[in-house]
């Protein structure tokens, strides 16, 4: 919920969005919880937000949702929203 970043389901964060700037380099990314073991979050204050929870697609939908399930539709939506074409390379370097 505003003013917090990310994607929320009520008071629980489903997806974290972040930006890091340092050494003249800017990095950005996101972490979408698909089938995350949510018990690990019982030991920390996720994103430093006391009183807020964490959830996953699997938890919310009541069935196993893996990264493989969401990757293609996510990338298709990304291209549509940002009006771009993603280019993939076999060479990570």
Phi and psi in radians as a Rosetta constraint file:
Dihedral C 1 N 2 CA 2 C 2 CIRCULARHARMONIC -0.959 0.35
Dihedral N 2 CA 2 C 2 N 3 CIRCULARHARMONIC 2.513 0.35
Dihedral C 2 N 3 CA 3 C 3 CIRCULARHARMONIC -1.649 0.35
Dihedral N 3 CA 3 C 3 N 4 CIRCULARHARMONIC 0.303 0.35
Dihedral C 3 N 4 CA 4 C 4 CIRCULARHARMONIC -1.397 0.35
Dihedral N 4 CA 4 C 4 N 5 CIRCULARHARMONIC 2.487 0.35
Dihedral C 4 N 5 CA 5 C 5 CIRCULARHARMONIC -1.411 0.35
Dihedral N 5 CA 5 C 5 N 6 CIRCULARHARMONIC 2.903 0.35
Dihedral C 5 N 6 CA 6 C 6 CIRCULARHARMONIC 1.825 0.35
Dihedral N 6 CA 6 C 6 N 7 CIRCULARHARMONIC -3.003 0.35
Dihedral C 6 N 7 CA 7 C 7 CIRCULARHARMONIC -1.964 0.35
Dihedral N 7 CA 7 C 7 N 8 CIRCULARHARMONIC 2.261 0.35
Dihedral C 7 N 8 CA 8 C 8 CIRCULARHARMONIC -2.123 0.35
Dihedral N 8 CA 8 C 8 N 9 CIRCULARHARMONIC 2.561 0.35
Dihedral C 8 N 9 CA 9 C 9 CIRCULARHARMONIC -2.061 0.35
Dihedral N 9 CA 9 C 9 N 10 CIRCULARHARMONIC 1.715 0.35
Dihedral C 9 N 10 CA 10 C 10 CIRCULARHARMONIC 1.113 0.35
Dihedral N 10 CA 10 C 10 N 11 CIRCULARHARMONIC -2.167 0.35
Dihedral C 10 N 11 CA 11 C 11 CIRCULARHARMONIC -1.696 0.35
Dihedral N 11 CA 11 C 11 N 12 CIRCULARHARMONIC 0.283 0.35
Dihedral C 11 N 12 CA 12 C 12 CIRCULARHARMONIC -2.069 0.35
Dihedral N 12 CA 12 C 12 N 13 CIRCULARHARMONIC 2.318 0.35
Dihedral C 12 N 13 CA 13 C 13 CIRCULARHARMONIC -1.427 0.35
Dihedral N 13 CA 13 C 13 N 14 CIRCULARHARMONIC 2.242 0.35
Dihedral C 13 N 14 CA 14 C 14 CIRCULARHARMONIC -1.728 0.35
Dihedral N 14 CA 14 C 14 N 15 CIRCULARHARMONIC -0.563 0.35
Dihedral C 14 N 15 CA 15 C 15 CIRCULARHARMONIC -2.527 0.35
Dihedral N 15 CA 15 C 15 N 16 CIRCULARHARMONIC 2.216 0.35
Dihedral C 15 N 16 CA 16 C 16 CIRCULARHARMONIC -1.669 0.35
Dihedral N 16 CA 16 C 16 N 17 CIRCULARHARMONIC 2.445 0.35
Dihedral C 16 N 17 CA 17 C 17 CIRCULARHARMONIC -2.156 0.35
Dihedral N 17 CA 17 C 17 N 18 CIRCULARHARMONIC 2.324 0.35
Dihedral C 17 N 18 CA 18 C 18 CIRCULARHARMONIC -2.507 0.35
Dihedral N 18 CA 18 C 18 N 19 CIRCULARHARMONIC 2.746 0.35
Dihedral C 18 N 19 CA 19 C 19 CIRCULARHARMONIC -2.328 0.35
Dihedral N 19 CA 19 C 19 N 20 CIRCULARHARMONIC 2.383 0.35
Dihedral C 19 N 20 CA 20 C 20 CIRCULARHARMONIC -2.236 0.35
Dihedral N 20 CA 20 C 20 N 21 CIRCULARHARMONIC 2.301 0.35
Dihedral C 20 N 21 CA 21 C 21 CIRCULARHARMONIC -2.137 0.35
Dihedral N 21 CA 21 C 21 N 22 CIRCULARHARMONIC 2.271 0.35
Dihedral C 21 N 22 CA 22 C 22 CIRCULARHARMONIC -3.072 0.35
Dihedral N 22 CA 22 C 22 N 23 CIRCULARHARMONIC 2.565 0.35
Dihedral C 22 N 23 CA 23 C 23 CIRCULARHARMONIC 0.912 0.35
Dihedral N 23 CA 23 C 23 N 24 CIRCULARHARMONIC 0.697 0.35
Dihedral C 23 N 24 CA 24 C 24 CIRCULARHARMONIC 1.128 0.35
Dihedral N 24 CA 24 C 24 N 25 CIRCULARHARMONIC 0.411 0.35
Dihedral C 24 N 25 CA 25 C 25 CIRCULARHARMONIC -2.243 0.35
Dihedral N 25 CA 25 C 25 N 26 CIRCULARHARMONIC 2.369 0.35
Dihedral C 25 N 26 CA 26 C 26 CIRCULARHARMONIC -1.969 0.35
Dihedral N 26 CA 26 C 26 N 27 CIRCULARHARMONIC 2.229 0.35
Dihedral C 26 N 27 CA 27 C 27 CIRCULARHARMONIC -2.087 0.35
Dihedral N 27 CA 27 C 27 N 28 CIRCULARHARMONIC 2.593 0.35
Dihedral C 27 N 28 CA 28 C 28 CIRCULARHARMONIC -2.535 0.35
Dihedral N 28 CA 28 C 28 N 29 CIRCULARHARMONIC 2.761 0.35
Dihedral C 28 N 29 CA 29 C 29 CIRCULARHARMONIC -3.082 0.35
Dihedral N 29 CA 29 C 29 N 30 CIRCULARHARMONIC -3.099 0.35
Dihedral C 29 N 30 CA 30 C 30 CIRCULARHARMONIC -2.547 0.35
Dihedral N 30 CA 30 C 30 N 31 CIRCULARHARMONIC 2.761 0.35
Dihedral C 30 N 31 CA 31 C 31 CIRCULARHARMONIC -2.290 0.35
Dihedral N 31 CA 31 C 31 N 32 CIRCULARHARMONIC 1.864 0.35
Dihedral C 31 N 32 CA 32 C 32 CIRCULARHARMONIC -1.674 0.35
Dihedral N 32 CA 32 C 32 N 33 CIRCULARHARMONIC 2.088 0.35
Dihedral C 32 N 33 CA 33 C 33 CIRCULARHARMONIC -1.356 0.35
Dihedral N 33 CA 33 C 33 N 34 CIRCULARHARMONIC 1.894 0.35
Dihedral C 33 N 34 CA 34 C 34 CIRCULARHARMONIC -1.645 0.35
Dihedral N 34 CA 34 C 34 N 35 CIRCULARHARMONIC -1.151 0.35
Dihedral C 34 N 35 CA 35 C 35 CIRCULARHARMONIC -2.286 0.35
Dihedral N 35 CA 35 C 35 N 36 CIRCULARHARMONIC 0.713 0.35
Dihedral C 35 N 36 CA 36 C 36 CIRCULARHARMONIC -1.153 0.35
Dihedral N 36 CA 36 C 36 N 37 CIRCULARHARMONIC 2.448 0.35
Dihedral C 36 N 37 CA 37 C 37 CIRCULARHARMONIC -1.290 0.35
Dihedral N 37 CA 37 C 37 N 38 CIRCULARHARMONIC 1.766 0.35
Dihedral C 37 N 38 CA 38 C 38 CIRCULARHARMONIC -1.240 0.35
Dihedral N 38 CA 38 C 38 N 39 CIRCULARHARMONIC -0.233 0.35
Dihedral C 38 N 39 CA 39 C 39 CIRCULARHARMONIC -1.134 0.35
Dihedral N 39 CA 39 C 39 N 40 CIRCULARHARMONIC -0.436 0.35
Dihedral C 39 N 40 CA 40 C 40 CIRCULARHARMONIC -1.088 0.35
Dihedral N 40 CA 40 C 40 N 41 CIRCULARHARMONIC -0.517 0.35
Dihedral C 40 N 41 CA 41 C 41 CIRCULARHARMONIC -1.281 0.35
Dihedral N 41 CA 41 C 41 N 42 CIRCULARHARMONIC -0.188 0.35
Dihedral C 41 N 42 CA 42 C 42 CIRCULARHARMONIC -1.213 0.35
Dihedral N 42 CA 42 C 42 N 43 CIRCULARHARMONIC -0.271 0.35
Dihedral C 42 N 43 CA 43 C 43 CIRCULARHARMONIC -1.763 0.35
Dihedral N 43 CA 43 C 43 N 44 CIRCULARHARMONIC -0.023 0.35
Dihedral C 43 N 44 CA 44 C 44 CIRCULARHARMONIC -2.406 0.35
Dihedral N 44 CA 44 C 44 N 45 CIRCULARHARMONIC 3.038 0.35
Dihedral C 44 N 45 CA 45 C 45 CIRCULARHARMONIC -1.821 0.35
Dihedral N 45 CA 45 C 45 N 46 CIRCULARHARMONIC 1.675 0.35
Dihedral C 45 N 46 CA 46 C 46 CIRCULARHARMONIC -0.978 0.35
Dihedral N 46 CA 46 C 46 N 47 CIRCULARHARMONIC 2.246 0.35
Dihedral C 46 N 47 CA 47 C 47 CIRCULARHARMONIC 0.994 0.35
Dihedral N 47 CA 47 C 47 N 48 CIRCULARHARMONIC 0.296 0.35
Dihedral C 47 N 48 CA 48 C 48 CIRCULARHARMONIC 1.245 0.35
Dihedral N 48 CA 48 C 48 N 49 CIRCULARHARMONIC 0.317 0.35
Dihedral C 48 N 49 CA 49 C 49 CIRCULARHARMONIC -1.857 0.35
Dihedral N 49 CA 49 C 49 N 50 CIRCULARHARMONIC 1.661 0.35
Dihedral C 49 N 50 CA 50 C 50 CIRCULARHARMONIC -1.128 0.35
Dihedral N 50 CA 50 C 50 N 51 CIRCULARHARMONIC 2.432 0.35
Dihedral C 50 N 51 CA 51 C 51 CIRCULARHARMONIC 1.453 0.35
Dihedral N 51 CA 51 C 51 N 52 CIRCULARHARMONIC 0.002 0.35
Dihedral C 51 N 52 CA 52 C 52 CIRCULARHARMONIC -1.920 0.35
Dihedral N 52 CA 52 C 52 N 53 CIRCULARHARMONIC 2.602 0.35
Dihedral C 52 N 53 CA 53 C 53 CIRCULARHARMONIC -1.856 0.35
Dihedral N 53 CA 53 C 53 N 54 CIRCULARHARMONIC -3.085 0.35
Dihedral C 53 N 54 CA 54 C 54 CIRCULARHARMONIC -2.269 0.35
Dihedral N 54 CA 54 C 54 N 55 CIRCULARHARMONIC 2.492 0.35
Dihedral C 54 N 55 CA 55 C 55 CIRCULARHARMONIC -2.381 0.35
Dihedral N 55 CA 55 C 55 N 56 CIRCULARHARMONIC 3.101 0.35
Dihedral C 55 N 56 CA 56 C 56 CIRCULARHARMONIC -2.416 0.35
Dihedral N 56 CA 56 C 56 N 57 CIRCULARHARMONIC 2.847 0.35
Dihedral C 56 N 57 CA 57 C 57 CIRCULARHARMONIC -1.057 0.35
Dihedral N 57 CA 57 C 57 N 58 CIRCULARHARMONIC -0.736 0.35
Dihedral C 57 N 58 CA 58 C 58 CIRCULARHARMONIC -1.046 0.35
Dihedral N 58 CA 58 C 58 N 59 CIRCULARHARMONIC -0.774 0.35
Dihedral C 58 N 59 CA 59 C 59 CIRCULARHARMONIC -1.113 0.35
Dihedral N 59 CA 59 C 59 N 60 CIRCULARHARMONIC -0.817 0.35
Dihedral C 59 N 60 CA 60 C 60 CIRCULARHARMONIC -1.188 0.35
Dihedral N 60 CA 60 C 60 N 61 CIRCULARHARMONIC -0.608 0.35
Dihedral C 60 N 61 CA 61 C 61 CIRCULARHARMONIC -1.639 0.35
Dihedral N 61 CA 61 C 61 N 62 CIRCULARHARMONIC -0.179 0.35
Dihedral C 61 N 62 CA 62 C 62 CIRCULARHARMONIC 1.249 0.35
Dihedral N 62 CA 62 C 62 N 63 CIRCULARHARMONIC 0.413 0.35
Dihedral C 62 N 63 CA 63 C 63 CIRCULARHARMONIC -2.697 0.35
Dihedral N 63 CA 63 C 63 N 64 CIRCULARHARMONIC 2.809 0.35
Dihedral C 63 N 64 CA 64 C 64 CIRCULARHARMONIC -1.183 0.35
Dihedral N 64 CA 64 C 64 N 65 CIRCULARHARMONIC 2.127 0.35
Dihedral C 64 N 65 CA 65 C 65 CIRCULARHARMONIC -2.137 0.35
Dihedral N 65 CA 65 C 65 N 66 CIRCULARHARMONIC 1.988 0.35
Dihedral C 65 N 66 CA 66 C 66 CIRCULARHARMONIC -1.718 0.35
Dihedral N 66 CA 66 C 66 N 67 CIRCULARHARMONIC 2.961 0.35
Dihedral C 66 N 67 CA 67 C 67 CIRCULARHARMONIC -1.025 0.35
Dihedral N 67 CA 67 C 67 N 68 CIRCULARHARMONIC -0.684 0.35
Dihedral C 67 N 68 CA 68 C 68 CIRCULARHARMONIC -1.035 0.35
Dihedral N 68 CA 68 C 68 N 69 CIRCULARHARMONIC -0.564 0.35
Dihedral C 68 N 69 CA 69 C 69 CIRCULARHARMONIC -1.179 0.35
Dihedral N 69 CA 69 C 69 N 70 CIRCULARHARMONIC -0.608 0.35
Dihedral C 69 N 70 CA 70 C 70 CIRCULARHARMONIC -1.813 0.35
Dihedral N 70 CA 70 C 70 N 71 CIRCULARHARMONIC -0.260 0.35
Dihedral C 70 N 71 CA 71 C 71 CIRCULARHARMONIC -1.049 0.35
Dihedral N 71 CA 71 C 71 N 72 CIRCULARHARMONIC -0.931 0.35
Dihedral C 71 N 72 CA 72 C 72 CIRCULARHARMONIC -1.116 0.35
Dihedral N 72 CA 72 C 72 N 73 CIRCULARHARMONIC -0.852 0.35
Dihedral C 72 N 73 CA 73 C 73 CIRCULARHARMONIC -1.092 0.35
Dihedral N 73 CA 73 C 73 N 74 CIRCULARHARMONIC -0.601 0.35
Dihedral C 73 N 74 CA 74 C 74 CIRCULARHARMONIC -1.100 0.35
Dihedral N 74 CA 74 C 74 N 75 CIRCULARHARMONIC -0.845 0.35
Dihedral C 74 N 75 CA 75 C 75 CIRCULARHARMONIC -1.140 0.35
Dihedral N 75 CA 75 C 75 N 76 CIRCULARHARMONIC -0.655 0.35
Dihedral C 75 N 76 CA 76 C 76 CIRCULARHARMONIC -1.076 0.35
Dihedral N 76 CA 76 C 76 N 77 CIRCULARHARMONIC -0.787 0.35
Dihedral C 76 N 77 CA 77 C 77 CIRCULARHARMONIC -1.137 0.35
Dihedral N 77 CA 77 C 77 N 78 CIRCULARHARMONIC -0.684 0.35
Dihedral C 77 N 78 CA 78 C 78 CIRCULARHARMONIC -1.027 0.35
Dihedral N 78 CA 78 C 78 N 79 CIRCULARHARMONIC -0.818 0.35
Dihedral C 78 N 79 CA 79 C 79 CIRCULARHARMONIC -1.087 0.35
Dihedral N 79 CA 79 C 79 N 80 CIRCULARHARMONIC -0.690 0.35
Dihedral C 79 N 80 CA 80 C 80 CIRCULARHARMONIC -1.187 0.35
Dihedral N 80 CA 80 C 80 N 81 CIRCULARHARMONIC -0.834 0.35
Dihedral C 80 N 81 CA 81 C 81 CIRCULARHARMONIC -1.134 0.35
Dihedral N 81 CA 81 C 81 N 82 CIRCULARHARMONIC -0.741 0.35
Dihedral C 81 N 82 CA 82 C 82 CIRCULARHARMONIC -1.665 0.35
Dihedral N 82 CA 82 C 82 N 83 CIRCULARHARMONIC 0.120 0.35
Dihedral C 82 N 83 CA 83 C 83 CIRCULARHARMONIC 0.812 0.35
Dihedral N 83 CA 83 C 83 N 84 CIRCULARHARMONIC 0.997 0.35
Dihedral C 83 N 84 CA 84 C 84 CIRCULARHARMONIC -2.447 0.35
Dihedral N 84 CA 84 C 84 N 85 CIRCULARHARMONIC 2.975 0.35
Dihedral C 84 N 85 CA 85 C 85 CIRCULARHARMONIC -2.079 0.35
Dihedral N 85 CA 85 C 85 N 86 CIRCULARHARMONIC 2.156 0.35
Dihedral C 85 N 86 CA 86 C 86 CIRCULARHARMONIC -1.428 0.35
Dihedral N 86 CA 86 C 86 N 87 CIRCULARHARMONIC 2.418 0.35
Dihedral C 86 N 87 CA 87 C 87 CIRCULARHARMONIC -2.033 0.35
Dihedral N 87 CA 87 C 87 N 88 CIRCULARHARMONIC 2.257 0.35
Dihedral C 87 N 88 CA 88 C 88 CIRCULARHARMONIC -1.906 0.35
Dihedral N 88 CA 88 C 88 N 89 CIRCULARHARMONIC 2.503 0.35
Dihedral C 88 N 89 CA 89 C 89 CIRCULARHARMONIC -2.216 0.35
Dihedral N 89 CA 89 C 89 N 90 CIRCULARHARMONIC 2.457 0.35
Dihedral C 89 N 90 CA 90 C 90 CIRCULARHARMONIC -1.305 0.35
Dihedral N 90 CA 90 C 90 N 91 CIRCULARHARMONIC -0.402 0.35
Dihedral C 90 N 91 CA 91 C 91 CIRCULARHARMONIC -1.666 0.35
Dihedral N 91 CA 91 C 91 N 92 CIRCULARHARMONIC 1.864 0.35
Dihedral C 91 N 92 CA 92 C 92 CIRCULARHARMONIC -1.168 0.35
Dihedral N 92 CA 92 C 92 N 93 CIRCULARHARMONIC -0.211 0.35
